[in-house]
């Protein structure tokens, strides 16, 4: 089988330059298949920021110029590149969305409508984005071979407005794989008994995903710490997350460190020391930062949005709190916790479950006609 990967996000083992780890893991899996020849084509985004923005909405002025007709199947990542593909090859295309863009857009719009600090222009933009992708998905899903999302909610959302059963069956849920570069060696792991806990805020935490929750966490946790005369350590990672560090820095009870980038993920992956906080209000698909932390045995505090599409049953290292009063109670609890036993057997089973489902579904998608 001749298979082409066409992507605007260059595959990267370290998951840098956007969500590049997902496509890297898929590319490497396919390259291991002796009966599949894989060629990868990188589509560079326009240097004009306005045109690049239109492209992310699926608007393109011209069609893809390289011939892809010789390939049996074409894996396309992400969904908006469909607007760039010639119509004659659409039936060969397997779309790795990876989220239902219209669902994410609708969720963000609903959050914006409740937030008085968001301008009317942004609210209108988000509404148009949501409606654009409803149209986009209805147009293209019936024409492609498969449409893959890494969220069961995303799959169900897309299927809900596709009228024909055969079109609905094209939408497939793929278990998001563990990114190999981010996995710690469980055989060599050391358990820390440090009293200095660190609360990690990392990953894609733009305002539209966590905004009001961050403000509420800063106010509530500082008030609670003030009452008991304690401080906690917070680490914020990500060049787009400085706004979070700025909010936390205003609270004297919070010792804040900010890093634009941490080269070695394991530097914020110390069992019994690092607690990853993921107070998501909105989003879609599988949240890789949560998946990775759970697979490494870290304690997690998250909302339902953060842990959706992740099989957390049986894991005792995750706390789910949608209310920020409860969320900050969990932060205080973990900060006072001297030692938390991590069941490595459960973690290994969790890792195996994730990867077994990923391999099984990918094989089915690639080989099924």
Backbone torsions as a table, in degrees:
resi	resn	phi	psi	omega
1	UNK	NA	132.6	173.8
2	UNK	-97.4	122.1	-176.4
3	UNK	-127.4	132.9	177.0
4	UNK	-108.1	138.3	169.9
5	UNK	-107.2	120.3	178.3
6	UNK	-115.4	118.9	-173.0
7	UNK	-145.3	147.0	173.8
8	UNK	-94.8	-3.7	178.3
9	UNK	-116.8	108.3	-175.8
10	UNK	-62.8	128.9	179.1
11	UNK	-56.6	132.7	-177.9
12	UNK	-147.6	122.7	-177.4
13	UNK	-58.3	-33.5	-176.9
14	UNK	-83.1	-1.9	178.2
15	UNK	62.9	37.2	177.5
16	UNK	-99.3	162.3	178.7
17	UNK	69.1	45.1	-176.0
18	UNK	94.4	-176.5	-178.4
19	UNK	-74.5	70.2	-173.7
20	UNK	-89.9	-15.2	-178.5
21	UNK	-68.9	-35.0	-179.8
22	UNK	-61.1	-50.3	-178.2
23	UNK	-70.0	-29.1	176.5
24	UNK	-64.7	-46.4	-179.1
25	UNK	-61.8	-41.0	179.8
26	UNK	-67.6	-43.4	178.3
27	UNK	-58.7	-45.7	-178.4
28	UNK	-67.0	-36.3	176.5
29	UNK	-61.3	-45.9	-177.7
30	UNK	-66.9	-34.4	180.0
31	UNK	-67.3	-21.8	179.5
32	UNK	-77.4	-14.0	-178.5
33	UNK	-79.5	119.8	-177.3
34	UNK	-68.7	-21.8	-177.3
35	UNK	-98.7	11.0	179.5
36	UNK	-125.9	128.1	171.8
37	UNK	-99.6	122.8	-174.6
38	UNK	-113.2	126.7	171.6
39	UNK	-118.7	133.1	-178.6
40	UNK	-110.0	130.1	179.0
41	UNK	-118.9	125.9	-179.1
42	UNK	-100.1	124.6	175.5
43	UNK	-99.0	115.2	179.8
44	UNK	-79.9	138.2	179.3
45	UNK	-72.3	156.0	-179.0
46	UNK	-63.7	144.5	177.2
47	UNK	-75.1	-17.6	175.7
48	UNK	-82.6	115.4	-172.5
49	UNK	-63.3	-28.3	-179.8
50	UNK	-73.8	-41.4	176.9
51	UNK	-67.0	-40.7	178.1
52	UNK	-60.2	-37.6	178.8
53	UNK	-66.9	-41.8	177.0
54	UNK	-61.8	-38.6	179.3
55	UNK	-60.0	-40.0	-179.6
56	UNK	-68.7	-12.8	173.9
57	UNK	-93.3	-0.6	-179.8
58	UNK	88.6	14.3	177.7
59	UNK	-98.4	124.4	178.4
60	UNK	-133.5	143.7	-179.2
61	UNK	-82.2	-21.3	-178.7
62	UNK	-143.9	170.8	-179.2
63	UNK	-98.0	160.8	-179.8
64	UNK	-60.7	131.2	-170.5
65	UNK	-88.6	-31.9	-179.1
66	UNK	-68.3	140.3	179.8
67	UNK	-76.6	128.8	178.8
68	UNK	-117.9	8.7	-173.2
69	UNK	-66.9	-24.5	-178.3
70	UNK	-74.4	-13.3	-176.2
71	UNK	-86.3	142.3	178.9
72	UNK	-73.5	-39.0	177.7
73	UNK	-141.6	152.9	-177.8
74	UNK	-130.2	118.8	177.0
75	UNK	-92.2	120.1	-173.7
76	UNK	-112.7	129.3	-177.5
77	UNK	-141.5	123.1	-4.2
78	UNK	-95.5	-163.9	-169.0
79	UNK	-62.0	-37.4	-172.1
80	UNK	-66.4	-13.1	176.8
81	UNK	-68.3	-13.9	177.7
82	UNK	-57.6	-32.4	179.0
83	UNK	-67.1	-10.5	-177.5
84	UNK	-102.8	-7.8	-173.6
85	UNK	-91.6	138.2	175.5
86	UNK	-62.6	143.0	-176.0
87	UNK	-63.0	-27.9	-175.0
88	UNK	-71.0	-12.6	179.5
89	UNK	-111.4	3.4	-175.1
90	UNK	-58.6	-34.5	-176.8
91	UNK	-71.6	-9.9	176.3
92	UNK	-95.2	-8.5	-169.4
93	UNK	-86.6	131.0	169.4
94	UNK	-105.8	114.1	-176.5
95	UNK	-89.1	125.1	169.3
96	UNK	-99.4	96.2	-166.3
97	UNK	-56.9	-52.7	-9.6
98	UNK	-88.5	-11.0	176.0
99	UNK	-108.7	161.2	170.4
100	UNK	-76.9	102.6	-173.0
101	UNK	-58.3	-38.2	-179.7
102	UNK	-66.2	-37.1	179.3
103	UNK	-66.7	-44.2	177.8
104	UNK	-61.4	-43.5	178.4
105	UNK	-60.9	-42.0	179.6
106	UNK	-67.0	-41.6	178.7
107	UNK	-61.8	-44.4	178.9
108	UNK	-63.7	-41.3	179.3
109	UNK	-60.5	-43.6	179.2
110	UNK	-61.9	-38.7	177.9
111	UNK	-67.4	-43.6	179.9
112	UNK	-59.4	-38.9	-177.2
113	UNK	-66.4	-20.6	178.7
114	UNK	-93.8	-7.2	-174.4
115	UNK	-106.3	110.2	-176.3
116	UNK	-68.6	-17.8	-179.4
117	UNK	-80.7	-10.4	-179.6
118	UNK	-86.0	131.9	-177.2
119	UNK	-72.1	158.6	176.8
120	UNK	-60.2	-36.1	-179.3
121	UNK	-61.2	-46.0	179.8
122	UNK	-65.6	-38.3	178.7
123	UNK	-64.4	-42.6	178.1
124	UNK	-64.5	-43.5	178.2
125	UNK	-57.0	-45.9	-177.4
126	UNK	-67.2	-35.8	177.4
127	UNK	-65.1	-44.6	179.8
128	UNK	-64.6	-38.0	177.0
129	UNK	-60.6	-47.7	179.7
130	UNK	-59.4	-48.8	-178.5
131	UNK	-67.4	-36.2	178.2
132	UNK	-59.2	-44.2	-176.0
133	UNK	-78.2	-24.0	170.4
134	UNK	-61.0	-47.3	177.9
135	UNK	-62.5	-45.8	-177.2
136	UNK	-59.5	-48.4	-177.3
137	UNK	-68.4	-40.4	177.0
138	UNK	-62.4	-33.1	-178.4
139	UNK	-74.1	-44.8	-169.4
140	UNK	-94.3	-32.2	-176.0
141	UNK	-57.0	-41.9	178.7
142	UNK	-64.1	-18.7	-174.0
143	UNK	-94.7	-19.0	-174.2
144	UNK	-94.3	170.5	179.7
145	UNK	-73.5	-50.1	178.4
146	UNK	-148.5	154.8	179.2
147	UNK	-131.3	105.0	-171.6
148	UNK	-97.4	133.5	172.0
149	UNK	-128.6	151.1	-178.4
150	UNK	-99.6	30.9	176.4
151	UNK	-142.8	132.6	176.1
152	UNK	-67.8	-36.0	176.7
153	UNK	-65.7	-39.1	177.2
154	UNK	-61.8	-45.2	178.7
155	UNK	-59.2	-48.8	-177.5
156	UNK	-65.1	-36.1	177.4
157	UNK	-61.3	-49.2	-178.5
158	UNK	-64.6	-43.0	-179.2
159	UNK	-64.3	-28.0	-174.4
160	UNK	-65.0	-28.6	-179.5
161	UNK	-112.0	12.8	171.8
162	UNK	-96.2	119.6	-169.6
163	UNK	-76.8	-34.2	-173.9
164	UNK	-92.3	132.8	-176.1
165	UNK	-58.3	-39.9	-178.9
166	UNK	-63.8	-32.8	176.7
167	UNK	-70.6	-40.3	179.6
168	UNK	-62.6	-36.8	-177.9
169	UNK	-70.0	-15.5	177.4
170	UNK	-74.0	-20.5	-179.2
171	UNK	-86.8	118.7	-172.2
172	UNK	-123.7	138.5	173.5
173	UNK	-89.3	125.6	176.5
174	UNK	-110.3	126.0	175.2
175	UNK	-64.4	123.0	-179.9
176	UNK	-63.2	128.9	-178.6
177	UNK	-75.4	160.3	169.9
178	UNK	-75.4	137.4	179.6
179	UNK	-84.3	114.8	-169.7
180	UNK	-57.6	-35.6	-177.7
181	UNK	-65.3	-24.9	-175.8
182	UNK	-95.0	-0.9	-177.7
183	UNK	-86.3	128.4	175.6
184	UNK	-80.8	155.0	177.6
185	UNK	-78.9	106.8	-176.9
186	UNK	-66.7	-20.5	178.2
187	UNK	-75.8	-22.8	-177.2
188	UNK	-108.4	2.4	-173.1
189	UNK	-64.9	141.3	177.5
190	UNK	-112.7	134.2	-179.7
191	UNK	-91.0	124.0	-179.4
192	UNK	-87.5	141.0	173.1
193	UNK	-111.9	23.7	-179.0
194	UNK	-65.2	140.6	176.6
195	UNK	-82.2	-13.5	-176.8
196	UNK	-89.3	88.4	178.7
197	UNK	-72.7	154.0	177.7
198	UNK	-130.6	129.6	-179.5
199	UNK	-102.7	115.6	-171.1
200	UNK	-98.1	125.6	172.3
201	UNK	-115.6	104.3	-174.3
202	UNK	-141.9	173.5	-178.7
203	UNK	89.1	-165.8	-178.4
204	UNK	-80.6	97.8	-179.4
205	UNK	-123.2	51.3	175.4
206	UNK	-64.7	161.9	-173.5
207	UNK	-55.9	-38.3	-176.6
208	UNK	-65.5	-18.2	179.8
209	UNK	-93.4	-33.7	-172.0
210	UNK	-134.6	-1.3	-167.7
211	UNK	-36.2	-72.5	-175.3
212	UNK	-63.4	-31.7	179.2
213	UNK	-65.5	-38.5	178.9
214	UNK	-63.3	-44.9	179.0
215	UNK	-60.8	-41.9	-178.7
216	UNK	-69.3	-39.3	177.4
217	UNK	-60.7	-46.0	-179.1
218	UNK	-57.9	-45.4	-178.5
219	UNK	-68.4	-47.3	-172.9
220	UNK	-72.5	-42.9	-177.1
221	UNK	-70.3	-34.6	178.2
222	UNK	-68.1	-38.3	177.2
223	UNK	-63.0	-43.9	-178.8
224	UNK	-67.6	-38.6	178.3
225	UNK	-68.0	-36.4	179.2
226	UNK	-61.9	-38.1	-179.2
227	UNK	-66.9	-32.6	-178.5
228	UNK	-103.7	6.0	177.1
229	UNK	57.1	50.2	179.7
230	UNK	-126.4	163.9	172.8
231	UNK	-129.2	157.5	174.0
232	UNK	-131.2	159.4	-179.1
233	UNK	-99.4	129.0	179.2
234	UNK	-123.0	133.4	174.9
235	UNK	-117.2	126.2	177.2
236	UNK	-112.4	128.7	-177.9
237	UNK	-124.6	135.6	175.9
238	UNK	127.8	130.3	-176.9
239	UNK	-64.6	-23.1	178.5
240	UNK	-95.7	4.0	-176.8
241	UNK	-106.4	11.6	-178.5
242	UNK	-61.6	-30.7	179.5
243	UNK	-60.3	-30.3	176.9
244	UNK	-69.5	-45.9	177.7
245	UNK	-60.1	-39.0	-179.7
246	UNK	-62.7	-40.1	178.6
247	UNK	-67.3	-45.4	-179.0
248	UNK	-66.5	-34.8	-177.4
249	UNK	-63.6	-19.8	-180.0
250	UNK	-75.9	-10.1	-178.2
251	UNK	-103.4	119.4	-175.2
252	UNK	-67.5	-19.3	179.9
253	UNK	-80.7	-5.6	-176.7
254	UNK	-112.2	121.4	173.2
255	UNK	-90.4	108.4	-169.5
256	UNK	-110.0	131.7	170.7
257	UNK	-118.7	137.8	-179.0
258	UNK	-124.1	133.2	177.5
259	UNK	-130.8	131.8	176.8
260	UNK	-69.6	-32.1	-178.3
261	UNK	-157.4	140.2	172.7
262	UNK	-116.2	116.2	-174.8
263	UNK	-61.5	-45.2	-177.6
264	UNK	-104.3	108.9	-178.4
265	UNK	-55.3	-32.1	-176.7
266	UNK	-66.6	-11.8	175.5
267	UNK	-68.3	-18.8	175.7
268	UNK	-119.9	34.1	-174.9
269	UNK	-133.8	49.6	-179.8
270	UNK	-97.6	114.4	-178.7
271	UNK	-62.8	134.7	-179.1
272	UNK	75.2	-1.3	175.0
273	UNK	-114.2	-44.9	-173.9
274	UNK	-99.9	124.7	176.0
275	UNK	-113.2	118.2	-178.8
276	UNK	-86.8	128.0	-176.7
277	UNK	-109.0	124.5	-176.2
278	UNK	-132.4	78.9	-175.0
279	UNK	-86.6	55.0	-175.2
280	UNK	-68.7	137.5	173.1
281	UNK	-96.1	-33.6	-176.1
282	UNK	-146.7	175.9	-178.8
283	UNK	142.6	-169.9	179.7
284	UNK	-155.1	172.6	176.8
285	UNK	63.7	-158.7	177.9
286	UNK	-96.0	132.4	-179.5
287	UNK	-85.9	104.6	-173.0
288	UNK	-59.9	-35.6	-179.7
289	UNK	-62.1	-38.5	178.1
290	UNK	-70.6	-46.7	179.7
291	UNK	-56.6	-45.7	-179.0
292	UNK	-64.2	-45.4	-179.0
293	UNK	-62.3	-43.5	179.2
294	UNK	-63.8	-40.1	-179.7
295	UNK	-69.6	-16.7	178.1
296	UNK	-101.4	7.9	174.9
297	UNK	78.6	14.1	-179.2
298	UNK	-79.8	153.0	171.1
299	UNK	-76.3	140.2	-175.6
300	UNK	-129.2	138.9	165.9
301	UNK	-118.6	123.1	-174.5
302	UNK	-146.4	163.2	169.8
303	UNK	-88.8	173.7	176.4
304	UNK	-60.3	-35.7	178.8
305	UNK	-62.8	-38.7	-178.0
306	UNK	-66.3	-33.7	-175.5
307	UNK	-102.8	3.1	-179.0
308	UNK	-63.0	145.4	179.8
309	UNK	72.9	10.8	176.8
310	UNK	-117.1	126.1	-178.2
311	UNK	-76.5	90.2	-174.4
312	UNK	-91.3	-0.6	-178.3
313	UNK	-56.8	129.3	177.8
314	UNK	90.9	-11.6	178.7
315	UNK	-86.9	134.8	-180.0
316	UNK	-107.6	9.9	-178.3
317	UNK	-105.5	19.7	179.2
318	UNK	-130.1	131.6	175.4
319	UNK	-115.4	129.2	-179.0
320	UNK	-106.5	123.4	-177.7
321	UNK	-143.6	109.3	178.7
322	UNK	-85.9	-24.6	177.0
323	UNK	-90.0	129.5	-175.0
324	UNK	-72.1	-16.2	172.1
325	UNK	-68.9	-43.9	176.3
326	UNK	-68.3	-39.3	179.4
327	UNK	-56.9	-47.7	-178.8
328	UNK	-72.6	-28.5	172.4
329	UNK	-60.3	-40.9	178.8
330	UNK	-66.1	-36.7	177.1
331	UNK	-62.7	-44.5	178.1
332	UNK	-62.4	-41.9	180.0
333	UNK	-60.2	-50.8	-178.9
334	UNK	-64.1	-35.2	-179.5
335	UNK	-64.3	-29.2	-179.3
336	UNK	-93.4	-9.8	-176.8
337	UNK	-74.9	124.1	-177.7
338	UNK	-76.5	-41.2	-175.3
339	UNK	-155.0	136.2	178.7
340	UNK	-126.2	116.9	-177.1
341	UNK	-70.6	128.9	178.3
342	UNK	-107.1	126.2	179.9
343	UNK	-86.4	99.4	-176.6
344	UNK	-66.2	-28.0	177.5
345	UNK	-63.9	-42.1	177.6
346	UNK	-64.2	-40.1	-179.6
347	UNK	-64.5	-41.5	178.6
348	UNK	-64.3	-39.8	177.4
349	UNK	-64.9	-39.4	178.2
350	UNK	-61.3	-46.1	178.4
351	UNK	-59.7	-45.6	-178.0
352	UNK	-64.3	-41.5	178.6
353	UNK	-58.7	-47.6	-178.7
354	UNK	-60.1	-49.9	-174.6
355	UNK	-73.0	-35.5	177.7
356	UNK	-61.9	-43.2	179.6
357	UNK	-67.8	-38.1	177.9
358	UNK	-61.1	-50.0	-179.5
359	UNK	-61.5	-44.0	-177.0
360	UNK	-61.8	-47.0	-177.1
361	UNK	-70.5	-41.0	179.8
362	UNK	-62.1	-43.5	178.9
363	UNK	-60.8	-40.8	179.6
364	UNK	-64.5	-42.9	-178.3
365	UNK	-65.7	-44.6	-174.8
366	UNK	-71.4	-40.7	-173.4
367	UNK	-90.3	-18.5	-180.0
368	UNK	-75.9	135.9	-179.1
369	UNK	-78.3	NA	NA
